[in-house]
């Protein structure tokens, strides 16, 4: 198989459609379909499943694409340095749960890197997708948490997918709510106190369960529940609907300054916040810078 064919595979995976990828690559659809068949035949695996909406990667295809991306990226670095005579274009990608401190650490990474050419990606996404992004080597590392509630399930996934979890710090759960919320003056809040108010959770798609939830105690049954996918939207619902969410309490200002506060939640649960890597990879220099930036947000 050729480098160009690997680029074709990546384009199809990203578009989810042979037709759309062919347009982007300025190829005919039959030519691109033929290239896919050649690669699948040579690799001895099925990379894409065809469906009405386009194509989807198989489990083997996901693993194949992870290695294909690495090959293409390394060749681009070689071309930049030895053919184009330009500084290397560094690529670094993090997939993370919806933590403000993860985004702020990413800003610090970009500032410290300081070179002219780079491709940096911060993907705030669902928990299972974080695991798959790291497994498939789309992301260099993934930021998430473990607790007593989810550790057994997630640790098994890490083992199955050859990943390792590295703990950065622990945090006690806090309730996030608007500054003028009826419970805002409390020194501590119990789950019973929260019953009259809407619970805000980040949606986890097909993996909607407490094992993959970004919030602790998501297995508790509530009368009012709103699931969202955007970090800015969760703030709007806190302010407009007296909604709340449960998270780490680290850097609670989000996007609205002092409009959002955090109050400790009663209980002895602990969030072990850390990152996952492929077991056969070590942190790159960019990864080390990012992790050091993350550590600055640890609460005393």
C-alpha positions in Angstrom: 0.0 0.0 0.0 1.1 3.5 -0.7 1.3 6.7 1.4 -1.3 8.2 -0.9 -3.7 5.3 -0.2 -3.2 5.8 3.5 -4.2 9.5 3.0 -7.3 8.3 1.1 -8.3 6.1 4.1 -7.9 8.9 6.5 -10.0 11.2 4.4 -12.8 8.7 4.1 -12.8 8.0 7.8 -13.0 11.7 8.6 -15.8 12.4 6.1 -17.7 9.2 6.9 -18.6 9.1 3.2 -16.8 7.9 0.1 -18.7 10.4 -2.1 -17.7 13.4 0.1 -14.1 12.2 0.5 -13.8 11.7 -3.3 -14.9 15.3 -3.8 -12.4 16.6 -1.4 -9.6 14.5 -3.0 -10.7 15.4 -6.5 -11.1 11.7 -7.4 -13.9 9.8 -9.0 -16.0 7.7 -6.5 -15.1 4.5 -8.3 -11.4 5.3 -8.1 -11.6 5.9 -4.4 -13.7 2.8 -3.8 -11.1 0.8 -5.8 -8.3 2.2 -3.6 -10.2 1.2 -0.5 -10.6 -2.4 -1.8 -6.9 -2.6 -2.6 -5.9 -1.6 0.9 -8.4 -3.9 2.6 -7.2 -6.8 0.4 -3.5 -6.1 1.1 -4.1 -5.6 4.8 -6.4 -8.7 5.0 -9.1 -6.8 7.0 -12.3 -4.9 6.4 -11.6 -1.3 7.2 -15.0 0.2 6.4 -18.6 -1.1 6.8 -20.9 0.4 4.2 -24.3 1.7 5.3 -27.1 4.0 4.1 -25.5 7.1 5.6 -22.0 6.4 4.2 -19.3 4.3 5.8 -18.2 3.5 9.3 -14.9 2.2 10.6 -14.8 -1.4 11.8 -13.0 -2.2 15.0 -10.0 -3.4 13.0 -10.3 -0.3 10.8 -10.1 1.9 13.8 -6.8 0.3 14.8 -5.5 0.5 11.2 -6.3 4.2 10.9 -4.4 4.9 14.1 -1.3 3.5 12.6 -2.0 5.1 9.2 -2.2 8.6 10.8 1.2 8.0 12.5 2.8 7.1 9.2 1.3 10.1 7.4 2.3 12.5 10.1 5.9 11.2 10.2 6.2 11.6 6.4 4.9 15.1 6.6 7.5 15.9 9.2 10.2 14.5 7.0 9.0 16.4 3.9 8.8 19.7 5.9 12.3 19.3 7.2 14.3 17.8 4.4 12.4 18.8 1.2 10.5 22.0 2.0 13.3 23.2 4.3 10.7 24.5 6.8 10.6 24.0 10.6 8.8 20.8 11.6 5.0 21.2 12.0 4.2 19.7 15.3 0.9 18.0 15.9 -0.6 17.5 19.3 -4.1 16.4 20.2 -5.9 16.0 23.5 -9.3 14.5 24.0 -10.9 15.5 27.3 -14.0 15.7 29.4 -15.5 19.1 29.7 -13.1 20.6 32.2 -12.3 24.3 32.1 -8.9 23.6 33.6 -8.1 21.2 30.7 -8.8 24.0 28.2 -6.8 26.6 30.2 -3.8 24.2 30.3 -4.1 23.8 26.6 -3.8 27.6 26.2 -0.6 27.5 28.3 0.8 24.7 26.1 0.3 26.9 23.0 1.9 29.9 24.7 4.9 27.9 25.8 5.4 26.1 22.5 5.8 29.4 20.7 6.9 28.1 17.3 5.4 29.2 14.0 4.1 25.9 12.6 1.9 23.6 14.6 -1.4 21.7 14.5 -3.0 21.5 17.9 -6.3 19.9 18.6 -8.4 20.0 21.8 -11.4 17.7 21.5 -13.9 18.1 24.4 -16.0 15.0 24.0 -17.8 12.0 25.5 -16.0 9.7 27.9 -16.1 6.6 25.6 -14.9 8.7 22.6 -11.9 9.9 24.7 -10.9 6.3 25.2 -11.3 5.4 21.5 -9.4 8.6 20.4 -6.4 7.5 22.4 -6.7 3.8 21.5 -6.8 4.7 17.8 -3.9 7.2 18.2 -6.0 10.1 17.0 -5.2 11.8 20.3 -1.9 11.8 22.1 -3.6 11.5 25.5 -7.0 11.7 27.1 -8.1 13.5 30.2 -10.8 12.0 32.4 -11.5 10.9 36.0 -11.9 7.6 37.9 -14.0 7.1 41.0 -15.3 4.2 43.0 -18.4 4.2 40.8 -16.7 3.9 37.4 -13.3 2.5 38.1 -14.1 -1.2 37.5 -15.7 -0.6 34.1 -13.2 1.9 32.8 -10.1 0.1 34.1 -11.3 -3.0 32.2 -11.7 -1.0 29.0 -8.2 0.5 29.5 -6.8 -3.0 29.8 -8.7 -4.3 26.8 -7.5 -1.4 24.7 -3.8 -1.4 25.9 -4.2 1.9 27.7 -2.8 3.1 31.1 -4.3 5.6 33.5 -1.9 8.1 35.2 -3.4 9.9 38.2 -2.6 13.7 38.4 -4.5 14.7 41.5 -7.7 14.0 43.5 -10.6 16.3 44.1 -13.7 16.2 46.3 -17.0 16.7 44.4 -18.6 20.1 44.3 -22.0 21.4 43.2 -21.8 24.1 40.5 -24.7 26.6 40.5 -25.3 30.2 39.9 -24.2 32.8 42.5 -27.8 33.7 43.3 -29.1 30.2 43.6 -31.2 29.4 46.7 -28.5 27.0 47.9 -25.5 29.2 47.1 -25.1 30.4 50.7 -24.7 26.9 52.1 -21.4 25.7 53.4 -22.1 22.2 52.1 -24.9 20.7 50.0 -26.5 17.2 50.2 -28.0 15.3 47.4 -31.4 15.6 49.1 -31.1 19.5 49.0 -30.8 19.3 45.2 -34.0 17.4 44.5 -36.1 20.4 43.6 -33.7 21.6 40.9 -32.8 20.4 37.4 -29.7 18.2 37.2 -27.4 19.1 34.3 -25.3 16.3 32.8 -23.1 16.1 29.7 -24.7 13.7 27.2 -22.8 10.4 26.6 -24.7 9.2 23.5 -24.8 5.4 23.1 -22.9 5.1 26.4 -25.3 6.9 28.6 -24.7 5.3 32.0 -23.1 6.3 35.3 -20.0 4.4 34.3 -19.3 6.9 31.5 -20.9 10.0 33.1 -18.7 13.1 33.7 -20.7 13.8 36.9 -20.6 11.8 40.1 -23.9 10.3 41.4 -25.4 10.1 38.0 -27.0 6.9 39.0 -29.2 8.8 41.4 -32.8 9.0 40.1 -34.0 12.6 39.8 -37.3 14.2 38.7 -35.7 16.9 36.6 -32.8 16.2 34.2 -31.3 18.1 31.3 -28.5 16.6 29.2 -26.4 18.8 27.1 -23.2 18.6 25.0 -21.7 22.0 25.3 -19.8 23.6 28.2 -21.2 27.1 27.5 -24.7 25.8 27.4 -24.4 24.3 30.8 -23.7 27.7 32.2 -26.8 29.1 30.5 -29.0 26.5 32.1 -27.4 27.1 35.5 -28.2 30.8 35.3 -31.6 30.6 33.6 -33.1 27.5 35.2 -31.4 27.2 38.6 -29.9 24.0 37.3 -26.8 22.4 38.9 -24.1 20.0 38.0 -21.6 18.0 40.1 -17.9 18.2 39.2 -14.4 18.6 40.7 -14.6 22.2 42.0 -11.4 23.0 40.3 -11.4 26.4 38.6 -15.2 26.9 38.8 -15.6 30.2 37.0 -16.2 28.6 33.6 -17.0 31.3 31.1 -19.0 33.7 33.3 -16.6 35.1 35.8 -18.1 35.0 39.3 -21.6 34.2 38.0 -21.0 30.5 38.8 -19.8 29.2 42.1 -19.0 25.8 43.6 -20.1 24.4 47.0 -18.7 21.2 48.5 -21.0 18.2 48.2 -21.6 16.0 51.3 -20.2 12.5 51.0 -16.8 10.8 50.9 -16.6 10.2 47.1 -13.3 11.3 45.5 -12.5 12.0 41.8 -9.1 10.8 40.7 -8.4 13.1 37.8 -5.7 12.0 35.3 -4.8 11.1 31.8 -4.6 7.9 29.6 -1.9 6.9 27.2 -1.3 3.9 25.0 1.0 1.5 27.0 3.6 1.5 24.2 3.9 5.3 24.1 5.6 7.8 26.4 4.7 11.4 26.9 6.1 13.6 24.1 7.7 16.9 25.0 4.4 18.6 24.2 2.6 16.1 26.4 5.0 16.9 29.3 4.3 20.6 28.9 0.6 20.0 28.9 0.6 17.8 31.9 2.7 20.2 33.9 0.2 22.9 33.0 -2.7 20.7 34.2 -1.0 20.2 37.5 -1.1 23.9 38.2 -4.8 23.7 38.7 -4.6 21.2 41.5 -6.4 22.4 44.6 -4.5 22.5 47.9 
